[in-house]
Amino acid sequence: MKLPFALPFAGLLLSIALGPLLFPKLWHAHYGKIAAAWSAAALTSIAWLAGGSVMLAAFVHAMLGEYLSFIVLLFALYTVAGGILVSGDIRGTPWNNAAILALGTAMASIVGTTGAAMILIRPLIRANVSRRYNVHVMIFFIILVANVGGALSPLGDPPLFIGFLNGVDFFWTTRNLWIQTAIVAGLLLAMFVAFDLWRFRSEPIDGRIEPADPVRIRGLVNVVLIAAIIGCILLSANWRPGVAVEILGTRLELQNLMRDGLLVAIALLSLWWTQDEHREANGFTWEPIREVAKLFAGIFTAIIPVLAMLDAGRNGAFAWLLTAVTDRGGTPHEVAYFWYTGVMSAFLDNAPTYLLFFKLAGGDARELMGELTGTLAAISMGAVYMGALTYIGNAPNFMVAAIAAERGIRMPSFFGYLLRAGAILVPLFLLLTFLPVAPVLKLH
């Protein structure tokens, strides 16, 4: 495949970036159709090049082999977390905001970035909705809770879960990335407090109303259901009965089908067991997850030609990429892996990007956890941390932005967010590049 086959994917990304900015009414009314049109263009190009059967097989693999489990997990976490109501008057002060961000960052590797984000985003919005300057609170929330906090376990972020399914030890990231994650999270929290203190001093008096009602957590049955979600994920990763069904070349294993079915059942139980007023008080609607589902269905489809070109290695249109991350002898450039994985994660979604570079580095989990531990660290940090650079780098980013916008917070455009997040994060990524903490990223 040649580079022109990547145009539908580029067009979809540009539509997501520019649509809400240039034609907001049209975009919000028809974003699903626009994503479907770009997806159809990608599939048509595959059919023209390789035939209808190849196109159909590739589409089935993208939808059933990759997208289905992805969106089912997000749906379950979104539904269950939406039933947890944190009520009471939380004052949107810098210290309260920092406490929520710190709590969410700590939770993210346990309940997942999506779970932590969905539990805490609504109380954070309620605490800050009356403030004149509140957009930066949402941006730091996306960076910390929806991304950085998920770096310490496969449950935290989808790319690390993919690594776990490919043989990476469950606690590998905990053992090897905790110092880097603590440094990045600590510096981000310090930056947030300093900036929020400055902004808070400019707030009008009515933005500093003292709390009246104590903080209460309701819908606690959903905490049990989140634990059940975690249990389902662990079960599917450790129970391998060897039973599978194949659909047009896509192998669907029993443990994964059972996991997805159980996740849907857990979401339905949450809807059944949670009082409606809890979701109403949360301002819960289906629009954010609906938007994520439609747009990421388009992304998973339109990215098929791009992944095919990348999979072709030195024989593909992206042969320069393999050359960029390895020397002539095949030794990996860890700094290059970090930056290439990260930048591509920001624009291609971090889960498929992680898998791509994992395979590019050899795909042998034992070797990557051994003598190539720096390479695996580079891929993991790049995918998780730099997924925060754009709204589409990690699925919770888009969900948080959609919920905040729905609640009246004027979230920046795609490029506006990219500029703000980049200004915050790029200096930290440069620090990580040369940080003398094992595993050290080597320039070779």
Secondary structure, 3 states (H helix, E strand, C coil): CCHHHHHHHHHHHHHHHHHHHHCHHHHHHHHHHHHHHHHHHHHHHHHHHHCHHHHHHHHHHHHHHHHHHHHHHHHHHHHHHCCCEEECCCCCCHHHHHHHHHHHHHHHHHHHHHHHHHHHHHHHHHHHCCCCCCHHHHHHHHHHCCCHHHHHCCCCCHHHHHHHHCCCCCCHHHHHHHHHHHHHHHHHHHHHHHHHHHHHCCCCHHHHCCCCCCCEEECCHHHHHHHHHHHHHHHHHHCCCCCEEEECCEEEEHHHHHHHHHHHHHHHHHHHHCCHHHHHHHCCCCHHHHHHHHHHHHHHHHCHHHHHHHHCHHHCCCHHHHHHHECCCCCECHHHHHHHHHHHHHHHCHHHHHHHHHHHCCCCHHHHHCCCHHHHHHHHHHHHHHHHHCCCCCHHHHHHHHHHHHCCCCCCCHHHHHHHHHHHHHHHHHHHHCCCCCCCCCCC
